[in-house]
Amino acid sequence: MDKHWLDYLTGIGSIATPLLVLVLTAVGWKLRQTVDRRIELENQLREDRIEIYNQILEPFIIILMSDAAWEHNKQNKGRDKSEIAIGKMLSLEYRKLAFKLSLVGSDAVVLAYNELMQFFYAHEEDPAPIETRLKAMMALLGNFLLAIRRSMGNEFTGLTNWQMLEWFMKDVRKWRDA
């Protein structure tokens, strides 16, 4: 009688083992396909994000560029950099870029950009001195750059929002400490 149960158990094991291997292989294949698809989408989005981030940041870079650097470029001679930057920000193309940013940017990037743009929308109503507003704008821009940096794979960066501005502004430390 014991031998009889052992035969049944061996028979069930002989059938169940290949079925279990087949099911586990299918589950593993599906998981791999899902992970590969996610990686492929992230790589495609990464390129789109870089292009959108660069275009969204262009007016801010123009505004914060030194006058000497602006005038050094021959095509900028006699052109007001503030007018150029504001013109870019008010254009339909810039609005389209902002819409794309809201679709492909990470939540942190979109929130930082929203904060920065809300600052500009409320800028004229703010009675604070221009220096205070400029410092606030630089801090928000630094937050935006930091959010972009984190979304591009540097989640654990030790840089601050002010340090993100140091590479293109010579007096950023003066403004930070003011």
PyMOL CGO cylinders between C-alpha atoms (Angstrom):
from pymol import cmd
from pymol.cgo import CYLINDER

trace = [
    CYLINDER, 0.00, 0.00, 0.00, 2.85, 2.38, 0.79, 0.3, 1, 1, 1, 1, 1, 1,
    CYLINDER, 2.85, 2.38, 0.79, 4.39, 1.62, -2.55, 0.3, 1, 1, 1, 1, 1, 1,
    CYLINDER, 4.39, 1.62, -2.55, 1.10, 2.49, -4.24, 0.3, 1, 1, 1, 1, 1, 1,
    CYLINDER, 1.10, 2.49, -4.24, 1.07, 6.05, -2.78, 0.3, 1, 1, 1, 1, 1, 1,
    CYLINDER, 1.07, 6.05, -2.78, 4.67, 6.48, -3.69, 0.3, 1, 1, 1, 1, 1, 1,
    CYLINDER, 4.67, 6.48, -3.69, 3.89, 5.62, -7.31, 0.3, 1, 1, 1, 1, 1, 1,
    CYLINDER, 3.89, 5.62, -7.31, 1.08, 8.23, -7.40, 0.3, 1, 1, 1, 1, 1, 1,
    CYLINDER, 1.08, 8.23, -7.40, 3.33, 10.84, -5.84, 0.3, 1, 1, 1, 1, 1, 1,
    CYLINDER, 3.33, 10.84, -5.84, 6.10, 10.09, -8.34, 0.3, 1, 1, 1, 1, 1, 1,
    CYLINDER, 6.10, 10.09, -8.34, 3.61, 10.30, -11.22, 0.3, 1, 1, 1, 1, 1, 1,
    CYLINDER, 3.61, 10.30, -11.22, 2.19, 13.63, -10.03, 0.3, 1, 1, 1, 1, 1, 1,
    CYLINDER, 2.19, 13.63, -10.03, 5.73, 14.97, -9.55, 0.3, 1, 1, 1, 1, 1, 1,
    CYLINDER, 5.73, 14.97, -9.55, 6.67, 13.85, -13.07, 0.3, 1, 1, 1, 1, 1, 1,
    CYLINDER, 6.67, 13.85, -13.07, 3.74, 15.79, -14.53, 0.3, 1, 1, 1, 1, 1, 1,
    CYLINDER, 3.74, 15.79, -14.53, 3.87, 18.80, -12.18, 0.3, 1, 1, 1, 1, 1, 1,
    CYLINDER, 3.87, 18.80, -12.18, 7.59, 19.51, -12.56, 0.3, 1, 1, 1, 1, 1, 1,
    CYLINDER, 7.59, 19.51, -12.56, 7.53, 20.35, -16.29, 0.3, 1, 1, 1, 1, 1, 1,
    CYLINDER, 7.53, 20.35, -16.29, 4.28, 22.31, -15.83, 0.3, 1, 1, 1, 1, 1, 1,
    CYLINDER, 4.28, 22.31, -15.83, 5.77, 24.27, -12.95, 0.3, 1, 1, 1, 1, 1, 1,
    CYLINDER, 5.77, 24.27, -12.95, 8.92, 24.96, -14.98, 0.3, 1, 1, 1, 1, 1, 1,
    CYLINDER, 8.92, 24.96, -14.98, 6.76, 26.10, -17.91, 0.3, 1, 1, 1, 1, 1, 1,
    CYLINDER, 6.76, 26.10, -17.91, 4.67, 28.43, -15.72, 0.3, 1, 1, 1, 1, 1, 1,
    CYLINDER, 4.67, 28.43, -15.72, 7.74, 29.89, -13.99, 0.3, 1, 1, 1, 1, 1, 1,
    CYLINDER, 7.74, 29.89, -13.99, 9.46, 30.40, -17.35, 0.3, 1, 1, 1, 1, 1, 1,
    CYLINDER, 9.46, 30.40, -17.35, 6.40, 32.22, -18.72, 0.3, 1, 1, 1, 1, 1, 1,
    CYLINDER, 6.40, 32.22, -18.72, 6.19, 34.45, -15.64, 0.3, 1, 1, 1, 1, 1, 1,
    CYLINDER, 6.19, 34.45, -15.64, 9.92, 35.20, -15.82, 0.3, 1, 1, 1, 1, 1, 1,
    CYLINDER, 9.92, 35.20, -15.82, 9.70, 35.99, -19.54, 0.3, 1, 1, 1, 1, 1, 1,
    CYLINDER, 9.70, 35.99, -19.54, 6.74, 38.33, -18.96, 0.3, 1, 1, 1, 1, 1, 1,
    CYLINDER, 6.74, 38.33, -18.96, 8.56, 40.14, -16.15, 0.3, 1, 1, 1, 1, 1, 1,
    CYLINDER, 8.56, 40.14, -16.15, 11.64, 40.54, -18.32, 0.3, 1, 1, 1, 1, 1, 1,
    CYLINDER, 11.64, 40.54, -18.32, 9.54, 41.90, -21.20, 0.3, 1, 1, 1, 1, 1, 1,
    CYLINDER, 9.54, 41.90, -21.20, 7.92, 44.41, -18.84, 0.3, 1, 1, 1, 1, 1, 1,
    CYLINDER, 7.92, 44.41, -18.84, 11.26, 45.55, -17.43, 0.3, 1, 1, 1, 1, 1, 1,
    CYLINDER, 11.26, 45.55, -17.43, 12.84, 45.77, -20.91, 0.3, 1, 1, 1, 1, 1, 1,
    CYLINDER, 12.84, 45.77, -20.91, 9.88, 47.79, -22.19, 0.3, 1, 1, 1, 1, 1, 1,
    CYLINDER, 9.88, 47.79, -22.19, 10.10, 50.18, -19.23, 0.3, 1, 1, 1, 1, 1, 1,
    CYLINDER, 10.10, 50.18, -19.23, 13.84, 50.67, -19.81, 0.3, 1, 1, 1, 1, 1, 1,
    CYLINDER, 13.84, 50.67, -19.81, 13.26, 51.29, -23.52, 0.3, 1, 1, 1, 1, 1, 1,
    CYLINDER, 13.26, 51.29, -23.52, 10.56, 53.88, -22.77, 0.3, 1, 1, 1, 1, 1, 1,
    CYLINDER, 10.56, 53.88, -22.77, 12.78, 55.59, -20.19, 0.3, 1, 1, 1, 1, 1, 1,
    CYLINDER, 12.78, 55.59, -20.19, 15.60, 55.83, -22.73, 0.3, 1, 1, 1, 1, 1, 1,
    CYLINDER, 15.60, 55.83, -22.73, 13.25, 57.34, -25.32, 0.3, 1, 1, 1, 1, 1, 1,
    CYLINDER, 13.25, 57.34, -25.32, 11.82, 59.76, -22.76, 0.3, 1, 1, 1, 1, 1, 1,
    CYLINDER, 11.82, 59.76, -22.76, 15.30, 60.69, -21.59, 0.3, 1, 1, 1, 1, 1, 1,
    CYLINDER, 15.30, 60.69, -21.59, 16.20, 62.09, -25.01, 0.3, 1, 1, 1, 1, 1, 1,
    CYLINDER, 16.20, 62.09, -25.01, 12.89, 63.97, -25.20, 0.3, 1, 1, 1, 1, 1, 1,
    CYLINDER, 12.89, 63.97, -25.20, 13.37, 65.32, -21.69, 0.3, 1, 1, 1, 1, 1, 1,
    CYLINDER, 13.37, 65.32, -21.69, 16.88, 66.57, -22.39, 0.3, 1, 1, 1, 1, 1, 1,
    CYLINDER, 16.88, 66.57, -22.39, 15.69, 68.48, -25.45, 0.3, 1, 1, 1, 1, 1, 1,
    CYLINDER, 15.69, 68.48, -25.45, 12.68, 69.95, -23.63, 0.3, 1, 1, 1, 1, 1, 1,
    CYLINDER, 12.68, 69.95, -23.63, 14.73, 70.87, -20.55, 0.3, 1, 1, 1, 1, 1, 1,
    CYLINDER, 14.73, 70.87, -20.55, 17.32, 72.65, -22.69, 0.3, 1, 1, 1, 1, 1, 1,
    CYLINDER, 17.32, 72.65, -22.69, 14.70, 74.68, -24.52, 0.3, 1, 1, 1, 1, 1, 1,
    CYLINDER, 14.70, 74.68, -24.52, 12.74, 75.50, -21.35, 0.3, 1, 1, 1, 1, 1, 1,
    CYLINDER, 12.74, 75.50, -21.35, 15.93, 76.70, -19.62, 0.3, 1, 1, 1, 1, 1, 1,
    CYLINDER, 15.93, 76.70, -19.62, 17.15, 78.88, -22.50, 0.3, 1, 1, 1, 1, 1, 1,
    CYLINDER, 17.15, 78.88, -22.50, 15.32, 82.11, -21.47, 0.3, 1, 1, 1, 1, 1, 1,
    CYLINDER, 15.32, 82.11, -21.47, 16.58, 81.76, -17.89, 0.3, 1, 1, 1, 1, 1, 1,
    CYLINDER, 16.58, 81.76, -17.89, 20.14, 81.29, -19.08, 0.3, 1, 1, 1, 1, 1, 1,
    CYLINDER, 20.14, 81.29, -19.08, 19.81, 84.37, -21.27, 0.3, 1, 1, 1, 1, 1, 1,
    CYLINDER, 19.81, 84.37, -21.27, 18.43, 86.47, -18.40, 0.3, 1, 1, 1, 1, 1, 1,
    CYLINDER, 18.43, 86.47, -18.40, 21.17, 85.42, -15.98, 0.3, 1, 1, 1, 1, 1, 1,
    CYLINDER, 21.17, 85.42, -15.98, 24.00, 85.63, -18.51, 0.3, 1, 1, 1, 1, 1, 1,
    CYLINDER, 24.00, 85.63, -18.51, 26.45, 88.43, -17.85, 0.3, 1, 1, 1, 1, 1, 1,
    CYLINDER, 26.45, 88.43, -17.85, 26.14, 91.44, -20.12, 0.3, 1, 1, 1, 1, 1, 1,
    CYLINDER, 26.14, 91.44, -20.12, 29.75, 90.96, -21.24, 0.3, 1, 1, 1, 1, 1, 1,
    CYLINDER, 29.75, 90.96, -21.24, 29.07, 87.36, -22.30, 0.3, 1, 1, 1, 1, 1, 1,
    CYLINDER, 29.07, 87.36, -22.30, 25.87, 88.44, -24.08, 0.3, 1, 1, 1, 1, 1, 1,
    CYLINDER, 25.87, 88.44, -24.08, 27.61, 91.24, -25.98, 0.3, 1, 1, 1, 1, 1, 1,
    CYLINDER, 27.61, 91.24, -25.98, 30.55, 88.99, -26.83, 0.3, 1, 1, 1, 1, 1, 1,
    CYLINDER, 30.55, 88.99, -26.83, 28.35, 87.14, -29.32, 0.3, 1, 1, 1, 1, 1, 1,
    CYLINDER, 28.35, 87.14, -29.32, 28.27, 89.33, -32.45, 0.3, 1, 1, 1, 1, 1, 1,
    CYLINDER, 28.27, 89.33, -32.45, 24.66, 88.52, -33.27, 0.3, 1, 1, 1, 1, 1, 1,
    CYLINDER, 24.66, 88.52, -33.27, 23.58, 89.89, -29.88, 0.3, 1, 1, 1, 1, 1, 1,
    CYLINDER, 23.58, 89.89, -29.88, 25.16, 93.34, -30.28, 0.3, 1, 1, 1, 1, 1, 1,
    CYLINDER, 25.16, 93.34, -30.28, 22.58, 96.02, -29.65, 0.3, 1, 1, 1, 1, 1, 1,
    CYLINDER, 22.58, 96.02, -29.65, 19.89, 93.53, -28.61, 0.3, 1, 1, 1, 1, 1, 1,
    CYLINDER, 19.89, 93.53, -28.61, 18.37, 93.62, -25.13, 0.3, 1, 1, 1, 1, 1, 1,
    CYLINDER, 18.37, 93.62, -25.13, 18.77, 90.18, -23.56, 0.3, 1, 1, 1, 1, 1, 1,
    CYLINDER, 18.77, 90.18, -23.56, 15.78, 90.69, -21.23, 0.3, 1, 1, 1, 1, 1, 1,
    CYLINDER, 15.78, 90.69, -21.23, 13.48, 91.44, -24.15, 0.3, 1, 1, 1, 1, 1, 1,
    CYLINDER, 13.48, 91.44, -24.15, 14.77, 88.39, -26.02, 0.3, 1, 1, 1, 1, 1, 1,
    CYLINDER, 14.77, 88.39, -26.02, 14.30, 86.10, -22.99, 0.3, 1, 1, 1, 1, 1, 1,
    CYLINDER, 14.30, 86.10, -22.99, 10.84, 87.44, -22.14, 0.3, 1, 1, 1, 1, 1, 1,
    CYLINDER, 10.84, 87.44, -22.14, 9.84, 87.21, -25.80, 0.3, 1, 1, 1, 1, 1, 1,
    CYLINDER, 9.84, 87.21, -25.80, 10.83, 83.55, -25.81, 0.3, 1, 1, 1, 1, 1, 1,
    CYLINDER, 10.83, 83.55, -25.81, 8.89, 82.89, -22.60, 0.3, 1, 1, 1, 1, 1, 1,
    CYLINDER, 8.89, 82.89, -22.60, 5.74, 84.53, -23.95, 0.3, 1, 1, 1, 1, 1, 1,
    CYLINDER, 5.74, 84.53, -23.95, 5.83, 82.72, -27.30, 0.3, 1, 1, 1, 1, 1, 1,
    CYLINDER, 5.83, 82.72, -27.30, 3.44, 79.99, -28.39, 0.3, 1, 1, 1, 1, 1, 1,
    CYLINDER, 3.44, 79.99, -28.39, 6.42, 77.69, -28.95, 0.3, 1, 1, 1, 1, 1, 1,
    CYLINDER, 6.42, 77.69, -28.95, 7.47, 78.10, -25.31, 0.3, 1, 1, 1, 1, 1, 1,
    CYLINDER, 7.47, 78.10, -25.31, 3.92, 77.29, -24.16, 0.3, 1, 1, 1, 1, 1, 1,
    CYLINDER, 3.92, 77.29, -24.16, 4.03, 74.13, -26.26, 0.3, 1, 1, 1, 1, 1, 1,
    CYLINDER, 4.03, 74.13, -26.26, 7.34, 73.19, -24.65, 0.3, 1, 1, 1, 1, 1, 1,
    CYLINDER, 7.34, 73.19, -24.65, 5.89, 73.79, -21.19, 0.3, 1, 1, 1, 1, 1, 1,
    CYLINDER, 5.89, 73.79, -21.19, 2.97, 71.53, -22.10, 0.3, 1, 1, 1, 1, 1, 1,
    CYLINDER, 2.97, 71.53, -22.10, 5.40, 68.81, -23.23, 0.3, 1, 1, 1, 1, 1, 1,
    CYLINDER, 5.40, 68.81, -23.23, 7.34, 69.29, -20.00, 0.3, 1, 1, 1, 1, 1, 1,
    CYLINDER, 7.34, 69.29, -20.00, 4.16, 68.69, -18.01, 0.3, 1, 1, 1, 1, 1, 1,
    CYLINDER, 4.16, 68.69, -18.01, 3.67, 65.41, -19.89, 0.3, 1, 1, 1, 1, 1, 1,
    CYLINDER, 3.67, 65.41, -19.89, 7.17, 63.93, -19.87, 0.3, 1, 1, 1, 1, 1, 1,
    CYLINDER, 7.17, 63.93, -19.87, 8.85, 65.60, -16.89, 0.3, 1, 1, 1, 1, 1, 1,
    CYLINDER, 8.85, 65.60, -16.89, 9.03, 63.87, -13.55, 0.3, 1, 1, 1, 1, 1, 1,
    CYLINDER, 9.03, 63.87, -13.55, 6.61, 65.06, -10.85, 0.3, 1, 1, 1, 1, 1, 1,
    CYLINDER, 6.61, 65.06, -10.85, 9.42, 66.89, -9.04, 0.3, 1, 1, 1, 1, 1, 1,
    CYLINDER, 9.42, 66.89, -9.04, 10.49, 68.70, -12.23, 0.3, 1, 1, 1, 1, 1, 1,
    CYLINDER, 10.49, 68.70, -12.23, 6.93, 69.75, -13.06, 0.3, 1, 1, 1, 1, 1, 1,
    CYLINDER, 6.93, 69.75, -13.06, 6.35, 70.98, -9.50, 0.3, 1, 1, 1, 1, 1, 1,
    CYLINDER, 6.35, 70.98, -9.50, 9.62, 72.96, -9.47, 0.3, 1, 1, 1, 1, 1, 1,
    CYLINDER, 9.62, 72.96, -9.47, 8.77, 74.49, -12.86, 0.3, 1, 1, 1, 1, 1, 1,
    CYLINDER, 8.77, 74.49, -12.86, 5.28, 75.36, -11.62, 0.3, 1, 1, 1, 1, 1, 1,
    CYLINDER, 5.28, 75.36, -11.62, 6.75, 77.14, -8.60, 0.3, 1, 1, 1, 1, 1, 1,
    CYLINDER, 6.75, 77.14, -8.60, 9.15, 79.08, -10.81, 0.3, 1, 1, 1, 1, 1, 1,
    CYLINDER, 9.15, 79.08, -10.81, 6.42, 80.14, -13.23, 0.3, 1, 1, 1, 1, 1, 1,
    CYLINDER, 6.42, 80.14, -13.23, 4.03, 81.08, -10.41, 0.3, 1, 1, 1, 1, 1, 1,
    CYLINDER, 4.03, 81.08, -10.41, 6.78, 83.35, -9.12, 0.3, 1, 1, 1, 1, 1, 1,
    CYLINDER, 6.78, 83.35, -9.12, 6.88, 85.13, -12.50, 0.3, 1, 1, 1, 1, 1, 1,
    CYLINDER, 6.88, 85.13, -12.50, 3.09, 85.37, -12.70, 0.3, 1, 1, 1, 1, 1, 1,
    CYLINDER, 3.09, 85.37, -12.70, 2.95, 87.03, -9.25, 0.3, 1, 1, 1, 1, 1, 1,
    CYLINDER, 2.95, 87.03, -9.25, 6.15, 89.02, -9.84, 0.3, 1, 1, 1, 1, 1, 1,
    CYLINDER, 6.15, 89.02, -9.84, 4.47, 92.34, -10.64, 0.3, 1, 1, 1, 1, 1, 1,
    CYLINDER, 4.47, 92.34, -10.64, 2.16, 92.17, -7.62, 0.3, 1, 1, 1, 1, 1, 1,
    CYLINDER, 2.16, 92.17, -7.62, 5.03, 91.52, -5.19, 0.3, 1, 1, 1, 1, 1, 1,
    CYLINDER, 5.03, 91.52, -5.19, 5.97, 94.70, -3.29, 0.3, 1, 1, 1, 1, 1, 1,
    CYLINDER, 5.97, 94.70, -3.29, 9.32, 93.25, -2.14, 0.3, 1, 1, 1, 1, 1, 1,
    CYLINDER, 9.32, 93.25, -2.14, 12.52, 94.99, -3.24, 0.3, 1, 1, 1, 1, 1, 1,
    CYLINDER, 12.52, 94.99, -3.24, 13.99, 93.84, -6.56, 0.3, 1, 1, 1, 1, 1, 1,
    CYLINDER, 13.99, 93.84, -6.56, 16.97, 92.26, -4.79, 0.3, 1, 1, 1, 1, 1, 1,
    CYLINDER, 16.97, 92.26, -4.79, 14.67, 90.09, -2.67, 0.3, 1, 1, 1, 1, 1, 1,
    CYLINDER, 14.67, 90.09, -2.67, 12.67, 89.02, -5.72, 0.3, 1, 1, 1, 1, 1, 1,
    CYLINDER, 12.67, 89.02, -5.72, 15.82, 88.27, -7.71, 0.3, 1, 1, 1, 1, 1, 1,
    CYLINDER, 15.82, 88.27, -7.71, 17.18, 86.11, -4.88, 0.3, 1, 1, 1, 1, 1, 1,
    CYLINDER, 17.18, 86.11, -4.88, 13.86, 84.24, -4.70, 0.3, 1, 1, 1, 1, 1, 1,
    CYLINDER, 13.86, 84.24, -4.70, 13.88, 83.72, -8.47, 0.3, 1, 1, 1, 1, 1, 1,
    CYLINDER, 13.88, 83.72, -8.47, 17.43, 82.35, -8.38, 0.3, 1, 1, 1, 1, 1, 1,
    CYLINDER, 17.43, 82.35, -8.38, 16.53, 79.97, -5.55, 0.3, 1, 1, 1, 1, 1, 1,
    CYLINDER, 16.53, 79.97, -5.55, 13.52, 78.69, -7.52, 0.3, 1, 1, 1, 1, 1, 1,
    CYLINDER, 13.52, 78.69, -7.52, 15.61, 78.30, -10.67, 0.3, 1, 1, 1, 1, 1, 1,
    CYLINDER, 15.61, 78.30, -10.67, 18.17, 76.35, -8.66, 0.3, 1, 1, 1, 1, 1, 1,
    CYLINDER, 18.17, 76.35, -8.66, 15.38, 74.12, -7.35, 0.3, 1, 1, 1, 1, 1, 1,
    CYLINDER, 15.38, 74.12, -7.35, 14.23, 73.54, -10.93, 0.3, 1, 1, 1, 1, 1, 1,
    CYLINDER, 14.23, 73.54, -10.93, 17.76, 72.63, -12.06, 0.3, 1, 1, 1, 1, 1, 1,
    CYLINDER, 17.76, 72.63, -12.06, 18.16, 70.33, -9.06, 0.3, 1, 1, 1, 1, 1, 1,
    CYLINDER, 18.16, 70.33, -9.06, 14.88, 68.57, -9.88, 0.3, 1, 1, 1, 1, 1, 1,
    CYLINDER, 14.88, 68.57, -9.88, 16.07, 68.09, -13.47, 0.3, 1, 1, 1, 1, 1, 1,
    CYLINDER, 16.07, 68.09, -13.47, 19.39, 66.71, -12.23, 0.3, 1, 1, 1, 1, 1, 1,
    CYLINDER, 19.39, 66.71, -12.23, 17.60, 64.22, -9.98, 0.3, 1, 1, 1, 1, 1, 1,
    CYLINDER, 17.60, 64.22, -9.98, 15.23, 63.16, -12.76, 0.3, 1, 1, 1, 1, 1, 1,
    CYLINDER, 15.23, 63.16, -12.76, 18.18, 62.43, -15.03, 0.3, 1, 1, 1, 1, 1, 1,
    CYLINDER, 18.18, 62.43, -15.03, 19.58, 59.79, -12.69, 0.3, 1, 1, 1, 1, 1, 1,
    CYLINDER, 19.58, 59.79, -12.69, 21.32, 61.70, -9.88, 0.3, 1, 1, 1, 1, 1, 1,
    CYLINDER, 21.32, 61.70, -9.88, 18.64, 61.08, -7.25, 0.3, 1, 1, 1, 1, 1, 1,
    CYLINDER, 18.64, 61.08, -7.25, 21.07, 61.22, -4.37, 0.3, 1, 1, 1, 1, 1, 1,
    CYLINDER, 21.07, 61.22, -4.37, 22.97, 64.34, -5.38, 0.3, 1, 1, 1, 1, 1, 1,
    CYLINDER, 22.97, 64.34, -5.38, 24.54, 66.30, -2.56, 0.3, 1, 1, 1, 1, 1, 1,
    CYLINDER, 24.54, 66.30, -2.56, 24.38, 69.61, -4.42, 0.3, 1, 1, 1, 1, 1, 1,
    CYLINDER, 24.38, 69.61, -4.42, 22.15, 72.45, -3.26, 0.3, 1, 1, 1, 1, 1, 1,
    CYLINDER, 22.15, 72.45, -3.26, 19.92, 74.65, -5.39, 0.3, 1, 1, 1, 1, 1, 1,
    CYLINDER, 19.92, 74.65, -5.39, 22.50, 77.46, -5.12, 0.3, 1, 1, 1, 1, 1, 1,
    CYLINDER, 22.50, 77.46, -5.12, 25.36, 75.20, -6.15, 0.3, 1, 1, 1, 1, 1, 1,
    CYLINDER, 25.36, 75.20, -6.15, 23.41, 74.34, -9.30, 0.3, 1, 1, 1, 1, 1, 1,
    CYLINDER, 23.41, 74.34, -9.30, 23.72, 78.01, -10.33, 0.3, 1, 1, 1, 1, 1, 1,
    CYLINDER, 23.72, 78.01, -10.33, 27.41, 78.51, -9.59, 0.3, 1, 1, 1, 1, 1, 1,
    CYLINDER, 27.41, 78.51, -9.59, 28.64, 77.27, -12.96, 0.3, 1, 1, 1, 1, 1, 1,
    CYLINDER, 28.64, 77.27, -12.96, 27.05, 80.12, -14.90, 0.3, 1, 1, 1, 1, 1, 1,
    CYLINDER, 27.05, 80.12, -14.90, 26.76, 82.97, -12.41, 0.3, 1, 1, 1, 1, 1, 1,
    CYLINDER, 26.76, 82.97, -12.41, 29.89, 84.54, -10.96, 0.3, 1, 1, 1, 1, 1, 1,
    CYLINDER, 29.89, 84.54, -10.96, 28.17, 86.28, -8.02, 0.3, 1, 1, 1, 1, 1, 1,
    CYLINDER, 28.17, 86.28, -8.02, 25.72, 83.57, -6.97, 0.3, 1, 1, 1, 1, 1, 1,
    CYLINDER, 25.72, 83.57, -6.97, 27.38, 83.14, -3.58, 0.3, 1, 1, 1, 1, 1, 1,
    CYLINDER, 27.38, 83.14, -3.58, 26.97, 86.84, -2.92, 0.3, 1, 1, 1, 1, 1, 1,
    CYLINDER, 26.97, 86.84, -2.92, 23.26, 86.57, -3.69, 0.3, 1, 1, 1, 1, 1, 1,
    CYLINDER, 23.26, 86.57, -3.69, 22.87, 83.41, -1.61, 0.3, 1, 1, 1, 1, 1, 1,
    CYLINDER, 22.87, 83.41, -1.61, 24.43, 85.06, 1.44, 0.3, 1, 1, 1, 1, 1, 1,
    CYLINDER, 24.43, 85.06, 1.44, 22.62, 88.40, 0.98, 0.3, 1, 1, 1, 1, 1, 1,
]
cmd.load_cgo(trace, "trace")
